[in-house]
Amino acid sequence: MSVLVFDWGGTGIKHALWKNEKVEQQGIFPTPSTWDELKNKMMEVKETYKNEKLEGVAISSPGAVNSEKGIIEGISAIPYIHHFPIQKELEAFFDLPVSFENDANAAGIAEVWKGAAKEYKDVLFLVLGTGVGGAVIKDGKVQTGAHLYGGEFGLMYMDEKHSFSAVGTAVKMSDRYCVRHNVPKGTYSGKEVFAFADAGDKIAQEEEEKFYNYVAQGVFSLQFTMDPECIVIGGGVSAKPGLLDEINKRVKVLFDAHEIKDFFPVIKMCEFHNDANLIGAVATFFQQQG
């Protein structure tokens, strides 16, 4: 038995087959401009697996996924997927069971199911992308909260003016660097700013230091919000060599400042990176199918 899995993004729709306990035959197509176009493109992908015995369809999606109602609430970069019985419509369209999970939640579930946090049940998953997102996982299951905002760590305030999303990512670090050099934002990437810092660029080093400190402050605050067994960091920057050491060093400074000596957080980098949403969507499918 296999599961057809999709990861809906604002610019591209990833797809794969879950078979033999892994994602296989991965592909991607540009995100269509209408709902009917998206359904038809997904059906085209399904038709390529005629010889597979499909158990169902698992989808990682942006937005506030309401599993009880089978709808996607909120807003996202794919405006046409919201506020109608999307799960029921797709189940009829595919003639198969369909599951949905929010993309950040899916990535967190993947790490708990088979990745960096597989030894733990109570985990916070922190995604550092363009902004900051994440997931709260308790007893191995996502906790969406009363208003489906569980895991929206980017809305935490780091000071009187700035949220975590506004300051605590490599993208925002590069934006600050560009502003200080009077060039348009986006002229330099986060990866380039890290390289400039390594080469001795003082402004790059200052902005890199701010980035590490913001992430450490966020991790410190999150640890004392839920007191998880483990915090996993995902997003593109998680692949940066030495990132974990820099975060741990600064978190320790915060622990020492508050004289907390009875434990230290378990912080890990994610394992699955670009495959996390696909794998987590499959895990949600199996959870929902029992």
C-alpha positions in Angstrom: 0.0 0.0 0.0 1.2 3.5 -0.8 0.1 7.1 0.0 0.1 9.9 -2.6 1.4 13.0 -0.8 1.4 16.7 -1.7 3.0 19.8 -0.2 1.2 22.9 -1.2 3.4 26.0 -1.4 2.8 29.5 -2.6 5.1 29.1 -5.7 5.3 25.3 -6.1 3.4 22.1 -5.4 5.6 19.2 -4.4 4.4 15.7 -4.7 5.7 12.2 -4.0 4.7 8.6 -3.3 5.1 7.3 0.2 6.2 3.7 -0.2 8.6 1.3 1.5 8.7 3.7 4.5 10.1 6.6 2.5 9.2 9.3 0.0 9.9 8.2 -3.6 9.4 9.6 -7.1 9.4 13.2 -6.0 8.3 16.0 -8.4 7.0 19.6 -8.4 4.8 21.8 -10.5 4.1 25.6 -10.3 1.2 26.5 -8.0 -1.8 27.0 -10.3 -3.8 30.2 -10.1 -7.2 28.5 -9.6 -8.7 25.7 -7.5 -9.9 23.8 -10.5 -6.4 23.9 -12.1 -4.9 22.6 -8.9 -7.3 19.7 -8.7 -6.7 18.8 -12.3 -2.9 18.9 -11.9 -3.1 16.8 -8.8 -5.3 14.3 -10.7 -2.7 14.2 -13.4 -0.1 13.2 -10.8 -2.4 10.6 -9.4 -2.9 9.1 -12.9 0.9 8.5 -13.1 0.5 5.9 -10.3 -2.2 3.7 -11.9 -0.3 0.6 -11.0 0.0 1.5 -7.3 -2.6 0.5 -4.8 -3.1 3.9 -3.2 -4.3 4.0 0.4 -5.1 7.7 0.3 -3.9 11.2 -0.3 -1.9 13.2 2.4 -1.6 17.0 2.0 0.6 19.5 3.7 -1.0 22.9 3.4 -0.5 26.6 4.4 -3.2 28.1 6.6 -5.1 27.1 9.7 -6.1 23.6 9.1 -9.3 22.7 10.9 -9.3 18.9 10.8 -12.6 18.5 12.7 -14.5 20.6 10.1 -12.4 19.5 7.1 -11.7 23.1 6.0 -8.6 25.4 5.9 -9.2 28.6 7.8 -7.2 31.8 8.0 -5.3 33.1 4.9 -2.3 32.0 3.0 -0.3 32.5 -0.2 -2.9 30.2 -2.0 -6.1 32.2 -1.5 -8.5 29.8 -3.1 -8.1 26.9 -0.7 -9.8 28.6 2.2 -13.2 28.5 3.9 -15.1 25.7 2.1 -15.4 21.9 2.8 -12.1 21.2 0.9 -11.5 17.7 2.5 -14.9 16.4 1.5 -14.6 17.8 -2.0 -11.2 16.2 -2.6 -12.2 12.8 -1.1 -15.0 12.7 -3.7 -12.7 14.0 -6.4 -10.0 11.3 -5.8 -12.4 8.6 -4.5 -9.8 8.1 -1.6 -9.4 9.2 2.0 -7.7 12.6 2.2 -5.9 14.2 5.2 -4.7 17.7 5.7 -2.0 19.2 8.0 -0.6 22.7 8.3 2.8 22.8 6.7 4.8 23.9 9.8 2.9 21.3 11.9 3.7 18.6 9.3 7.4 19.4 9.5 7.4 19.1 13.3 5.4 15.8 13.1 8.0 14.4 10.7 10.8 15.1 13.1 9.0 13.5 16.0 7.8 10.5 13.9 11.1 9.5 12.3 13.6 12.4 12.6 15.7 14.4 15.1 13.1 14.2 17.9 11.9 10.5 17.5 13.0 9.7 21.0 10.7 12.4 22.4 6.9 13.0 22.8 6.8 16.6 24.0 8.5 18.8 21.4 8.5 22.4 20.1 9.4 22.7 16.5 10.8 26.2 15.6 10.9 27.1 11.8 13.2 29.9 10.8 12.3 30.9 7.3 11.2 34.2 5.8 9.4 34.6 9.1 9.2 32.4 12.2 6.7 29.5 12.5 6.5 26.2 14.3 4.5 23.6 16.0 3.6 22.4 19.5 3.7 18.7 19.9 2.4 17.1 23.1 2.3 13.3 23.6 3.3 12.9 20.0 0.4 14.9 18.6 0.1 18.5 17.4 -1.6 20.9 19.7 -3.3 23.5 17.5 -4.8 25.5 20.4 -8.2 27.0 20.9 -8.0 29.3 17.9 -5.6 27.2 15.6 -2.7 29.5 16.4 -0.6 27.1 18.4 3.0 27.2 17.2 2.8 30.8 15.7 6.0 31.6 17.6 6.8 34.4 15.1 4.2 36.6 16.9 6.2 36.6 20.1 7.7 40.0 20.8 11.4 40.3 21.3 11.3 43.9 22.5 8.8 46.7 22.6 8.5 47.0 18.8 9.7 43.8 17.1 8.2 40.4 16.8 10.3 37.2 16.5 9.4 37.0 12.8 10.4 40.7 12.2 14.0 40.2 13.5 14.9 36.6 14.2 15.6 35.0 10.8 18.5 35.0 8.4 16.3 36.8 5.9 15.8 39.7 8.3 19.5 39.7 9.1 20.3 40.2 5.5 17.6 42.9 5.2 19.3 44.8 8.1 22.7 44.4 6.4 21.3 45.8 3.1 19.7 48.8 4.9 23.0 49.6 6.6 24.8 49.6 3.2 22.0 51.7 1.6 21.2 49.0 -1.0 17.8 47.4 -1.7 16.7 44.6 0.6 17.4 41.3 -1.1 20.6 42.5 -2.7 22.4 40.1 -0.3 21.2 36.8 1.0 21.5 35.5 4.5 24.0 33.0 3.2 26.1 35.8 1.8 26.0 37.8 5.0 27.2 34.8 7.0 30.1 34.5 4.5 30.9 38.2 4.8 30.9 37.8 8.6 33.4 34.9 8.3 35.6 37.0 6.1 35.8 39.8 8.7 33.1 42.2 7.6 32.3 44.1 10.9 28.7 45.1 9.9 28.0 41.5 8.9 29.4 40.2 12.2 27.2 42.6 14.1 24.0 41.5 12.3 25.0 37.9 12.6 25.4 38.4 16.3 21.9 40.0 16.5 20.5 37.0 14.7 22.0 34.5 17.0 20.9 36.4 20.1 17.3 36.8 18.8 17.1 33.0 18.2 18.6 32.2 21.6 16.1 34.6 23.3 13.3 32.9 21.4 14.5 29.4 22.4 14.9 30.5 26.0 11.3 31.9 26.1 9.8 28.9 24.4 11.6 26.5 26.8 9.8 28.1 29.7 6.4 28.2 27.9 5.9 24.5 27.6 9.1 23.0 29.1 9.4 20.5 26.3 11.8 17.6 26.2 13.3 18.9 23.0 13.3 21.9 20.7 14.0 21.2 17.1 15.0 24.0 14.7 14.0 23.8 11.0 14.0 26.1 8.0 16.7 26.7 5.5 19.2 28.2 8.0 19.1 25.0 10.0 21.6 23.5 7.5 24.2 26.1 8.5 27.3 24.5 10.0 27.9 25.7 13.6 24.5 27.1 14.1 23.6 24.8 16.9 26.8 25.6 18.8 26.2 29.4 18.5 22.6 29.0 19.8 23.6 26.8 22.7 26.3 29.2 23.7 23.9 32.1 23.9 21.1 30.1 25.6 23.7 29.1 28.3 24.4 32.8 28.9 20.7 33.4 29.5 20.4 30.3 31.8 23.5 31.5 33.8 22.0 35.0 34.1 18.9 33.6 35.7 21.0 31.1 37.8 19.1 28.1 36.3 21.3 25.1 36.9 19.1 22.1 37.2 18.8 21.4 33.5 19.7 22.7 30.0 17.4 22.5 27.0 17.9 19.8 24.4 18.1 21.7 21.1 18.5 19.9 17.8 18.6 20.7 14.1 16.0 19.1 11.9 16.9 16.0 9.9 14.5 16.1 7.0 14.8 19.7 5.7 13.0 19.9 2.3 11.2 16.5 2.8 9.8 17.3 6.2 6.4 18.6 5.1 5.8 15.5 2.9 6.8 13.1 5.6 4.8 14.8 8.2 1.7 14.9 6.0 2.0 11.1 5.7 2.3 10.7 9.5 -0.9 12.8 9.9 -2.7 10.6 7.4 -1.8 7.4 9.3 -2.8 9.1 12.6 -6.2 10.1 11.3 -6.8 6.7 9.6 -6.1 5.0 12.9 
